[in-house]
Amino acid sequence: GIDLSEVAAFGDWHNDLPMLEAAGHAVIMGNAPPELVRSVHNPRLIRTGPNDGTGIVDALAKLGLL
C-alpha cells in the first residue's frame, strides 16, 4: 500500500539500476562505480558515502528521516 514515490532505494552496483530508477528517492552509495551514477535517471538522486561507513545514516539524515 505504499506508493513508490515514498520509497528510498539504496544501491551500489549495476544490478541495482532498475530499483534506483523505480523508487521515489534513489540513493547511490559512495563506493558505486561512476558508470552507475551516470546511468541512473532519477530526479531525486542522492549521493552519499560508502557502504562501509556512515553513508546510509547520512542519506537518511538528508531525507529527513533521522
N, C-alpha and C positions, 0 to 999 in steps of 0.2 A: 503494500500500500504506500510505499514511499516513491515519490517521483524522482527520476534520475537527475533532475536539476538540483535536487537536495543532497546528492551523493558526492562524496570526495573519494577519488581513487588515487592510490599511491603506486607508482611503478618506477622501475629502474632498468627494464630490458625491453627488447623489441616485441616480445610476446605480450607485453602489457599495452601495446598501442590501441587495440580495439576498446579496451576497458577505459583507457585515459580519454579517448575521444567521445565515448558514450556518457561518461559521468559529467555532472554539472561542474565539478571542480577537479581539474587534473593537477596532481602534484608529482613532479618529476624529481626523484632523488638526485643528489649531487654527484653520485657515482655513476649515473646513467651516461651511456655513450652520446657524444654530440649528435650523431645521426638520429637518435630517438628524439632528442629535443627539437630538431628541425622537422621531424615527421608529425609531431602532434599538432593538430589544428583544433584547439580548444580555446575559446576566448577567455576562459578563467584559468589559464595555465599559471601555476606557481612553481618556481624553482626553489629547492630547499637544500639543506646539507646532505651529506652521505648517510646511508642507512646504518652505518656503524657508529654514528654519533647521535646528535640531538636533532637530526633532520626531521623526523616525524613530529616531535614535540614543537619544533619551530614552526612547521607548517600548520599544525593545529592552532597555534597561537595566532598566526596570520589569518586564519579562517575565523578567528574569534571564538574558538571552541575551548579555550583554556583561559 
